Amino acid sequence: MSKKQISLEVVNPNAAGIDIGSRSHWVAVGQDAQDVKEFGVYTQDHKEMCKMLQEYEVTTVAMESTGTYWQNLFSFLVAEGFEVILVNGRQTKNIKGKKTDILDCQWIQKLHTLGLLSSSFLPDSTTDIIRTYHRHRQNILKQTGATVQKMQKYLRLMNLRLDVVVNDIVGLTGKKIISAFIGGEKSGKELSKHRYYNIKKSEEEIAKALQYNGREDYFFALKQEWKTYLHLQKQIDETDKGIKKLLKNIIKEDENKKNHTAKKKPINEKTKIQ
């Protein structure tokens, strides 16, 4: 009994495959050794890669979504007029035998030529920009949380139990007390005078909780973390302003978004709080 053979139709005859790396990219425009070339990751390397692809009359390119290394090259190729699809690595990992960069890019090129690769979802440019701002802000918030935990630890090690008498050590009362303490005020009685009116604990109890034990090493560490905290707060404010400006410009350029934007209600002079 003769073996059955299955032939696959070529869907993308002018296809290339790129194996993305941190320091270099391997490009395959065919399955022969001379059809593979390595390029660097600089802008000039991208230009040389485009020149090679144009010489081979490549119209469509497939690459793996490797970390963030693909983003610059992806944008560059799209700007040069190539159709570029970003592929999840799970679609291209089933290679038997020894794995090399050359085999990888040729395998990607073969799969793309046969139309066996599907592009990953990519947001539009506006959404991508907003996402960048949002992720950056989330990272700052995580850093802020870690910094506050360190501040709380050093306060506790100095026997300043601010965490016991206030719910949030970086609330109104907490920040005033920490700022005054770092400014040189070491008396618990004086520090307790920064108590905000809605704090449940009395000044007397707060004063008892803020008895500094004299550890200068922990005091130094607290000052460093306090500076970091203030810097991160400034970064959050700057990021919020950047997001607000971005959204304002997006709405300004889109009539549909303008119509769906809530307008500020006029202030009634009679209802103003005296």
Summary of the structure (lengths in Angstrom):
residues: 274
radius of gyration: 30.0
end to end distance: 97.7
largest distance: 97.8
contacts: 712
relative contact order: 0.09
helix: 54%
strand: 9%
